[in-house]
């Protein structure tokens, strides 16, 4: 009886771990794409600042801020699911704010 209970418990744990895998991989891929887009948006904002388009740069900064908040929420969600250092795993590069 003890063996059956232990086997059932192990099977449940294994199935739940396998079921979460693809979702986490998709979220890591999303974080990677978000990180790339954020870098491009920052570059565009910096170009606008350099050319003296302050109002446009202010608007871009608001978009960057919302994107960063969304990315940090996704990072927090992944950490709660057990992924250690999600930004580093997604991009393959070590990050200071990870």
Secondary structure, DSSP 8 states (H G I E B T S, - for coil): -HHHHHHHHHHHHHHHHHHHHHHHHHHHHHHHHHHHHHHHHHHHHHHHHHTT-HHHHHHHHHHHHHHHHHHHHHHHHHHHHT-SSHHHHHHSS--TT-
